[in-house]
Amino acid sequence: MSFTVTDVPYLPTGFTNTFTSHTVRTGDLTLHTVVGGDGPPLLLLPGWPQFWYCWRLVMPALAEHFTVIAPDLRGMGASDKPATGYDATALADDIAELMTELGHARFAVAGYDLGVLVGHALATKHRDRVTRLVVGEAILPGFSPSPPLMSDAATNEKLWHFAFNRLADINERMVDGREEIYFGHQFTSKAARPDAIPQSAIDVYVDALRDPAAVRASFEVYRRLDETAEQFQRSHKEDGPLTIPVLAIGGEHSTGTAPAEDMRKVATDVTGLVIPGAGHLLPEEAPQALTKALLDFLR
């Protein structure tokens, strides 16, 4: 095993001393993860365009019951940012290797937004390793219905970034030097209230995205969605539905019951939950409600 341990970056006020920052070498890739707590391993997978920091408000309470592992995916935060490897299966394989290096053969997974895709890929490809799966606030490529190009105004406001992010290169050129405008807008527009996420937190994410390699990686995830959809459909056809317990969560002012409806297409044991008053950014908008839901389900 090859890793180094340092202080946690972006340490929030009041964050416990439980957590340490690990840089882990997995094959040709170096991944960063924050680890802390004691108990069964619980893997927390971040959303787009974020990294481990999006879980900071729920990690201390979870660490009282679990060994919490919150990584930066390939291309995110302090992890390496190669040019390729951004389909869900490749991202999941990275994390499977990370968990092996950290000594965890079996573990529970909670993923939100992009973390849902990676968590689903982990659970379907590495079925002997994932014990329980929590998903929140994301589509499931290959199974979620796609809205029409000419959607109603409210849907367009929520989903227009999908088409923009999938463009070949003009998006990178347009965002260069305007990271605060584009990525900042994601946080103010996807929450139930524009001020739900403090500016100080938005600044952390935007600063990490001033690196052109990070911006390119964040778009590559969307450019690979067709490949991800094919992977999910093939796995379901060849290996059948997931049989582990699944908790699917939506925010009242965002996806609502859609995560549960989508997961019931690919899993046999799905519990649905809608968090009242929340928008898309569950770990930061509704940390107490999300923590309770995780503890109730995972314990």
URHU-V7882 format. One record per helix or strand. SS is the DSSP state (hx for helix, st for strand). FROM is the first residue (numbers start at 1). LEN is the number of residues. If there is no record, write none. Layout:
{{SS/FROM/LEN} {SS/FROM/LEN}}
This chain:
{{st/3/4} {st/20/7} {st/29/9} {st/40/6} {hx/52/11} {st/66/6} {hx/88/14} {st/107/6} {hx/114/12} {st/130/7} {hx/153/13} {hx/170/6} {hx/179/12} {hx/199/10} {hx/212/12} {hx/225/15} {st/242/1} {st/246/6} {hx/258/6} {st/267/1} {st/270/6} {hx/282/4} {hx/287/12}}
